[in-house]
C-alpha cells in the first residue's frame, strides 16, 4: 500500500503564484487539540497562524507558544529567506516563491522542496502525537553545505486573543548549553527551543517588532497589526544527507527530546500508515485515504478535563472527543455526533468511537448533552435542541458497525431519561407539545439549532417553534428506542412506538408546504409557519427512520436539488429569498448575517446523498459525482482537508474554519458509500 501523497509541483520556468502561496494553508495537529498552521508561503496571515499552538488545558487552553520563525538559507554568494513576516509594503510576502519547486502532503505531513544556489533543500514540519512539540526539519538533498539561520518570534497568548494584545513582557530567556527557555510574566509554561543535528550557534539579539500585519484578520474586521518578540538568532550548518532540526516545545525536556528527529518523523509516519491500514478497504488509497488522515486531526484526547478523566478512566475508558474545526472551534456535541461515523467508524477507530459516546454520556444534564465546551473550561454549555437527538443517531451507527450491545445496554437508562425529559420539558423551552406530539424549542436570546449564528444580542436565525429537522430527529430517536427496547422485551417499546406514530402523523400534516412543493422549515413559530426553503428538510428522508411520507420524497428531493445543491454542498437558504446572502465576507456582523442565509455547508452533502440513494437506490454514479467539488478542494485552500463553509455562488470561495470535522466526515462517508455501491 503506497503512502497517500498530494503533490503541488512547479517547474523551474513556471514558479508558483505568490498570491496562491499566501492564500493556501497547511495544518498539522498533535492529537490533544494543539496544532501548527500557516500559509504555504510561510507568512502568517491569521491570528491562529503559528508553529506551536500548545493545548495546555486548565485556564490557559490552546496557547500560541511559538508564533513564527524567520528561516533563512545562506550559501557562498547567496541567501534566501524561506519564510517572512508581513510588515507592510516593505516586506516580500512570499520571498522564496521563485525557488519553490514542490509542496506536498506526505501521509498528511507538509513538505517543501526548494532549489537554492544549485542546491535542493527539503523542509518538513512534524508534531509528535500527544506532545506539545513542533519539529522543523531540514535536509540538503543535493549540493554543498549550507547554513540555516532561524530567528524565533514569540507572543505568548491565547490562540483566540487578538494579535494586538500585549506581549506579557518582559520575557525571560535562559540558556543551559544548547537548550533555551523563554518564560513570560503571565505564568505560561516556558517555551523550550533547541537546534539538533549539528553544532549550533546562537547570537543574542533581542528585538521587538510592533508592526506585524495579519491580512486575513483585517479582512475579517479584527485588529490586524501586533507585536512579536525575539531573543536572537540560531544558526547551524546543513550538510548533505543529514537532518537538521529546530525543536520548539512546551513539554519537559525529557519528553521533548525522548525521540531523535529522525525517530520522531519515522514514528509519526508509521502511526499514520497504521491509520490508513485500519480504515475500510475502499479508504486505503486515493482521496479517501487523504480524508482518513484529515479525519485524524479531529479525534483528540482533551487535556482540559482533568476532573472528569479519573471518573472515566476508573471504569476502563479513555477520554476522547472531536474538535469541531481548526483553528478556532473546540469540541461540540452536535458536530461530534454527526461526524462520528465518518471520523471514527469509517476509519476503523471503533474503540475510540465507543470512548467518545461514553465520554459524552458522562456529561448529560437534564436530558441534554453539551452543545460545546468553551476554550479553557471543563464545564459544557447546553444550549442545543438537536445535539442530543443526534446522539441517538450516532449510537445507532456505532452499534450497527460494532455489534457492541454492552455499550447500548449501558446507555439505555440514560436514553430513556433523555426521552422522558423531552416529554416533560427540559431547559431552553425544549419540550413535547401534547397537542400534536411534535417537539417545540426556543428561548429568548438563545440559538438552539445547528443554524446558530448570534452577534451580541442578535440571534440571526432563531428558528423558534417546531423545526423540521428537530422533529425528523425526534421521530428517528423514538423509532430507534422502540427497536432497542423491543429486542430486550422491554414493555416501554410500545410507548415509544405510540409517540413515534403520533409524531409521524402530525409531521406530515403540519410540515408540508403545498404552495412551494417542499417542507416548512419551522411551524408554530412566533410569526407562524416559516416557508423558507432550507436544507434541513432533507433529514426527513435521509435518517435511518424517515418521518416524511414516501409519496413526498421525490418532490422534496427535486426542490433541494434545484435550489440548494452546489458542487461543494448544500446552500443554507434558496436564492431568491429576501434574506439570501451569496457571499460570506466582511466583519463579524456581516459574516454571521450570511452564515445560514445562503452560505454552502459541505456536511449536508452526506444527508443529501443518503436521501438520493433512498429515492434512487441504483443511481450511485450520480451521487458519487456530487462529491467531485469537495474532493477537488483537497488540493487548495487548506491542503488535504475540507473547509467549514463556501460562498453560495461561483467560484464558491471557501470560508470559515479551514478544516472542519463534519465536512471531512460526511464527505468521506458519502465517498465510501458511493464507491462501494
Secondary structure, DSSP 4 states (H G I P E B T S, - for coil): -PPPEEEEE--TTSPPPHHHHHH-EEEEE-SSS-EEEEETTS---STT-EEEEEE--TTT-EEEEE-EEEEEEEETTEEEES-----STTS-TTTTGGGEEEEEEETTEEEEEEEETTEEEEEEEE--TTSSEEEEEEEEEESS-EEEEEEEEB--EETTS-TTS---PPPEEEEETTEEEEE-TT-PPPEEEEEESS--EEEEEEEEEEEEE-HHHHHTTS--EEEEEEEEEEEEEE-BT-EEEEEEESS-HHHHTSS-HHHHHHHHHHHHHHHHHHS-GGGSSHHHHHHHHHHHTTEE--SS-HHHHHHHHTTT----EEB-EETT--BBHHHHHHHHIIIIITTT-HHHHHHHHHHHHTT-BTTB--SEE-TT-SSEE---SSHHHHHHHHHHHHHHHH--HHHHHHHHHHHHHHHHHHHH--GGG-EE-TTTS-EEB--TT---SS---EETTEETT---BEEHHHHHHHHHHHHHHHHHHHHTT-THHHHHHHHHHHHHHHHHHHSEETTTTEE-SEEEETTEEE----GGGGHHHHSSS--S-GGGHHHHHHHHHHHTEETTEEESS-TTSTT--S---SSHHHHHHHTTTT-EETTHHHHHHHHHHHHSTT-HHHHHHTTHHHHHGGGSSBTTS--SEE-SSTT--EES-SEEHHHHHHHHHHHHHHHH-
